[in-house]
Amino acid sequence: MTDFERRKALYEYLKKSPDRWQKQEDIAKALPALYGTNARFFPFSKERRVMTDDIRRINEDTVFELVIISSTRGCKLANSTEAESFCRSEASEIFKKLKRLRAI
């Protein structure tokens, strides 16, 4: 399975219940073929880092129509209000980096 196929499967899984917060560990248990079943050490595992990277890359890719938001409650697909807040946050980070680059 390619990286894109794994990300698409994660995205499709989250689309099944878009309003529900889901912990990454629970997603890994639901999708063991994609993220393994290393439940004992999941918070520090390679599988968790791969899933976090997948979420970041889904948000960067224009192929996917919705944004995945993350918090201490877990992750979920953003509704329109949450997506707007996510975009404002991303723009703020970009301007902070731009300010730093200008200073350099």
N, C-alpha and C positions, 0 to 999 in steps of 0.2 A: 504494500500500500504506500502510495506517495504521501508526502507531507500535505499536499493540497487535498487529497482524498480524506486524510485524517481530520483536517480542519473542517471540511465540508460535513463529515459525519458528526463532529462535535456541534457544529452550527445547527444541523438538522435535529439533533437530539434536544438542543435548547429550544428550538422552535416548537417542539411538541408541547411545552408548558412555558410560554414566554413570560408569564407574570409570576413565576415561582422562583425564589432564590434557591440555588443549589450549591452545596459545598463541592469543591473540586474532588475531594475524596469520594463522595457519593457518585459523582459523574464517572470517576475511574472505575468504581465497582459496577456501574451500569454498562460501561463500555470497556470491559477487560481486554478485548482484542486490540484496542487502541492504546490503552494506558496501563496495562498490566494490573496485577492484583496485589501489589506490595503494600498492603494496608498497614502493616506494622510500623513502617518507616515512611509513610506517605508524605508527611509534611516536609521531609528533607530528601525526598527521592528524585531521581532523574525524571520519573514519570510526571511528577507535579511541575517540575521546571518546564518540561515539554508542553504540558497543558497550558501553563501560564504564557509561554511563548506563542502557542497556537492562538490564544485569545488575543494577544497583542497583534499578531499578524492578521487575524480576521478583521480587527478594527482598522488596520491600515489598508486592507485590500478593497478595491472598488467592486469586486465581484459580489461580495456579500452586501445585502441591502440593509441589514440591521446592525446595530452596535451592541457589543457585549459589555456590560458594566460589571465591575467587581467591587466588593467591599468585604468587611469582616463577616457579613452574613452569607457570602458566597458570590455567585455570579448569575446573571440572567440577561435576557435580551432587553434592551432599553425601550421603554415606551417613548412617545414623542417628547414629553417633558424631560425625562431622564436623558434622552439623546441630546437635547438642547443644552442641558447642564454639562454633559460630557464635552460637547463642542466648545463651550465657553472655557472649561477647564483646560482643554488641549490648547486653545488659542492663547490662554494666559501663559502656559508653559513655553510656547513658541516665542512669545514676546520676551519672556525672561531670558531665554537662550540667545535671542537676537541682541538684547541689551548687553549680554556678556560678550558676544562676538564683536560688537561695536567697540566695547571697551578694550578688547585685545588688539 
